Amino acid sequence: MRKKLLCWVFLCNFLLSGCWDQRELSEISVVTGMAIDKSDEGKFSLTTEGISAQELNPKTASGFTSSIIFTLEGDTISELSQKMNVGASKNVIYSHMQTLVIGEEIAKEGLLEFIDFLERNREIRDDFNIIIAHNVKAADILKVTYPIQKSSSLKLHVQLESILQNWGGDPDVRLNDVVQAYTSPGRHPVMAAVTIQGNPEAGGSVDNLKEVSPKAIVILDSLAIFKQGKLLDFLPLEDARNYLWVEGKLTRTALSVPCQEDKYISVRIYNSKTRTKARMIRGLPVININVRSEAYLDGTQCINDITQIKTYEQYEKLTAKMIEKNILSNIKKVQKEYQTDIFGFGEEMYRQDYQNFKKVQDHWDELFSDAIVKVHVKVQLRRSGIRTKSLLSN
């Protein structure tokens, strides 16, 4: 019995020997951000941001740069990603990449050439942000320092997550979403677009970390829309929120709703659900979008008595009407100007009316531009914050 036990202990030691491909932290350089531009010679220009963990830690930071930016030019992203040790001293790993920034020029020519590499690569995860650099080089986005989060790519990752949770400006796109949209006959991809406010050259200096008002800062700019794998145009940031509303991904946001001439109420949406129904009727797609939102009154400039139920009912109708108008105008604009289904109505048609969609999927975008879209919104104001009566009514 004792011999059997010793044999089991001996065999278990082999299972505790560690990972066969382990690398010590002192031997690697962790890449948190990647930027892809078009070089002057028409080739790919790959820029990576490798972080210095010592400078990111407040206890060990010594005031030096928190990240290293390095750029290479070549024919394929795959080759360039493995060639980074031309300048980097340690083994470069991409498993912790948080942000991929794509240059506008590259996006207009098409993304399929390197999206295929990203999807096949077993080291790169699929949970990183994919964003478009608008009116600036993608590499410049990674070079802009920020006082609170010194790594540009990590700052962008947290920034996009925060605005999605609080206002809804980020379409919340990951690699799997892009691949699925490319392969779906009823959807085209969208991505968040960012730009630099201020002087990009000054933003790359360590001194930018010490400024109360940074000389350059990366801001969320708009919503990039695609068709047939190529960048088509940019929609205003407000439309990114409308897109999320249609997709059912918006949970919290804030609205300024007109209640009188030049007077507004502030409404805080804290819970929202969207259901979409799609059917082919007499040869045309008919899309019904039903939005149900819960909200509370965040502030008011009007003197209406908010202790009365009729005031709440009035504000609910005004808020619902405004949401309906914004969503519908956004959809109509995409239908008439771009003829590209970024909302995934074709996917809904595929799920709900497959037999009819199968007949029209090859020319779905043409039908989408003529689709009959109806938006129905119901808003319920649950409360008025911690105060009942308005100061304006006193």
N, C-alpha and C positions, 0 to 999 in steps of 0.2 A: 504493500500500500504506500509505504513511504517512498519507494522508488518511482511509483507512478506519479506521485505528487511532485517530486523533484523534476521529473520529465516535463510535466505541465509547466512548471515555473521556468524551466530552461527554454521551452518553446515560446512562452509568452514574452521573453526578453527580446526575441526577434521582432515582435509587434511593437515594441517600445523603443525602437532604434532611431525614430525620427523620420522626417521627410527625406526622400532620396534626392530631391532637387532643391533643398533648402539653401538660402543665401543669407549671410549675416548682414545686419543693418549697416555695418561699417563698410560693406562691400558693394552696396547698391545706391543708385540715385533714383528716387521715386518721382515719376512724372505725374503731375496733377492736371496739366493743361496742354492742349495741342492746338496749333493754328495752321491752316492750310491756305496759301495764297498762290497766285500765278507769278512766276518770276519774269524778269525782263526778257529772257530767252524763250518764254513760252512753256517752261517746264514747271513742275511742282516745286513750291517752296514750303518746306515743313519746319515749323518753329515749335519747340517744346519748352515747357517750364518745369524745371526740376527744383524741388524745395530744399531748403536748409532747415532741418528740424530744430537745430539749436537756436536759430534766429526767430522761429515761430513761437518758441517758449519764452514767456516774459521773464522767467527766472534765469535763463541762460543767454538771453539776447544781449549782444554787445554793440548793436547799432549798425552792423553791416547789412548788406542786402539779404533778404530772406529767400530769394529764389534766383536761379540762373536761367537766362534765356539763351537758347542756341538755335541757329538756323542753318539748314542745309538745302541745297537745290539738286533735283534729279528727275528721273523719268517716272518713278512710281513711289507711292507712299510706303509700300512694303519695304523696299530697299532702303529708303531714307531712315525709316524707323529703326532699322538694325545697324545703321551706319553712324549713329549719333556719337559713338566713341571716338570719332575723328576729333571731337572737341571735349567730350565728357570723359572724366577720368574713371568713373565707376560704371558698373553694369547698370544699364538703363532698363527699368521695368515700367510697364504701362497698366498694370492691373488695378492701380488706384487712381486712374485718370477720372477727373470729375467734369471737365468741360472741353468740348471740341468747338473751336471757332472756325468758321468757313468764310473765306473772302468772297465778296460780292461778285467779282469777275469769275471766279471758279464756279460759283453757284449758278450763274447764268449759262455757263457752258455745260453744266450737268454734274451730278454727284455720283452717278453710278460707278464711275471708275474706281473710286476709293471706298465707297460704301460696301462694296463686295469684300474688300480686304478687311474692313473693320468687323464685318459679320463673321468671316471665316476665322479670324485670329482667336486662338484659344486663350491667349493671355489677357486681351482687352475685354473688359466686361461690357454689358449692354445697358448699364444704368446711368450713363453720363449724359449731361446736357449737350444738345446740339443747337448751336446758335449761328446766326449770320451777322457778319460785320457790315454795317451800313455806312457808306461814304468814308470809311477808313480801312486801312489794312488790318487783316485778322491778327497779324503779329503784333501790331500796336496795341490791340486790346489786352494781350497778355503782358505787355510791358508797363502798363499803368499801375502804379503802386497805390495802396489805400491804407490809411493809418490804423484802422481797427483790425482788418484782416490783411496781412501783408502779402499774402499770395493772391495774385489776380484771379487765377482760376478758381481757387477756393472761395474767394469773395463773390465771384459770379454765381457759383453753385448755391451758396446760402442766399444771395440776393434774389435769385429767381424763385427759390423755394418760398421765401418770405412773401414776395409779392403775390404769388399764387395763393397762399393761405389767407392773405389779408385784403387783396383787392382784385386779383384775377387777371393780371397782365401777361402772364407766361402761359403758353399753350400746353406746357407740361409734356414735351416731346422727348422721347428716348429713342435709342437706335432701333428697337423692335417696332416702335410706332412708325418710323420712317420706312422700314422695310415692308411692313404690312401695307402701308398706304401705296407704296410703289407697285406692289403685287396685286392690289385689289382693283377690280374694274369699276368700283363705285366710290373711290376716294382718292384725293390728291393730298400730298403732305403739306404741312405748314411748320414753321419754325419761328422762334423768337429772334428778333433782330436787335442788336445793340450798337451803340456808337459812343464816341468820346466827346464829352462836354469840356471844352477848354483846349489847352495846348498839349497835343500828344507827346511832343518831345520833352516838355517839362514833367509830364506824368511819369516818365521812365526814370526819374531821378529819385534817390533815397530822400532827398530834401522834401519831396512831395508828401512823405510820411509825417513830416513835422509841421505841415501847414494846417492851421485851423480851417481855412477854406482852401482845399486842394486846388492846385492849378489845372489839374485834369482829373476827370472822374468818368468811369464807364457807366452809362445809363441805359436802361431798357428803352428802346426807341420805337419799335413798331412790330408788325406781324408780317413775316415773309411768306408768300404763297407760291406754290410750285405747280407746274403742269408738264407732264411727260418728262419728269426728271430734271427740269430746268427752272431756275428762278424766274418768276413771272413779274412780280411787283411787290410793293410793300403797302400794307394797310395800316391806318392809324392805330395807335395803342388802344384806343377805346374799343376798336373792333376786335381786339384780342379777347377782351372780356365778353363781348357778344358771342364770339366763337365758343368760348368755354360754356356760356349759358346754353347754347344749342347742344353742345356735346354732353351736358349734364355733369361737367367737372367743376362747376362754380359752386362754392358753398358759402363763402363770405365776400362781401364787397360793400361799398358805400356809394350812395346816390344823392345828388342834389336835385330835388324835384320842385319845379315851379308851383307855388301855391297861390300867388298873387303876382301882379306885375312887378318884376324885378325883386321878388321875394321868394325865398326857398325854404323847404324843409329838408333836413338831413335824415336820410333813412339808412339804417344799417341792416343789410341782409346777413343773417347768420345761418340760414339753412335753406337750401334750394334743391329741388328735384325737377328733372326734365324727362319727359317721355315723348318719343317721336313715333308717329304712325305713317307708313308710306304705302300707297296703293296706286296701281295704274287704273285710271278711269277714262274710258273713251280715247285711249291712245296717249293720254297725258299723265305725268306723275302728279299725284296730289299728296302733299306733305302737310301733316298736322302736328304742330309742336305745342305741347302743353307744359307750361312752367308753373310750379307751385313753390312759393317762397314765403318764409317766415322772416319777420323783421321787427325792429323796434325803432322808435323815434329817437334820433340822436341829437336833434336840435331843431329849432324853428325860428323863422323870422316873421311868421304871420301871427296875428292876434286871435285866431280862432280858439275857442274854448276846448282844450283837449281833455276836459273832464266829461265831455259829451260823446256818446257813442257815434253820433252822426258825423262828428269831426274825424274820428278814426276811419269811418266808412268812406268819407270823402278823400282822405289821404291815401287810403288803400287803392281807390280807383285811379287817382292821379299817378301813383307809383306804378301800378300795373299798366296803365296806358303808356307811360314813358318807356317802360321796359319793352313792351310790344313794338312800339315805334322804332326803338334802337335796333332790336334784333331783326325786325323785318327789313329795315332800310339797309342793314349790313348784308343780308342775304340777297336782296334785290340788286345791290351794287355788284356783288360777286357774279350774280347770274348774268347781268347785262354787259358788264365791262370785261369780264374775264372768262366766262363760260367754263369754269372749272369747279368741280364739286369738292370743295375742301371740307364740307360739313359731314360727309359720309352718308348722304341721303341714299346714294346708290347701295351702300352696304345694308341700310335699313330695308330697302326694297328687296335686296337679295334674301334677307331673312324672312320678311313678311309676305312677299309676293313673288316667290322665286320663279314660277313659270313665266310670268309676264316680263320679269327683269331679264331672264335668259334671252328673250327675243330682242332686247334693245341694248344689252350691255356693251356691244361694240361701238355704239354711238350714243352712250349715256350722257356725255357732257352736252351734246346738242339738245337732248330732251331736258336736261337739268336747267338749261337757260330759259326754257319755257314752262318749267314746273309751276304748278299752283301751290303756293306756300301760305299756310294760315298759322298764325301765332296766337295762342290763348294763354294769358297770364293771370294768375290769381295771387294776390299778396295779402297776407294777414299780419297786421301790426299787433304784436303781442303786448307791448308795454311802452312806456315813455321814459325809460331810464329811471333814475332815482328821484325824479321830481315830477309831480303831477301838473301843477299849474305853471304856466309860462310867466316869466318876469315881465314880458311885454303886455300881459293882460292886467297887471296890477295898476 
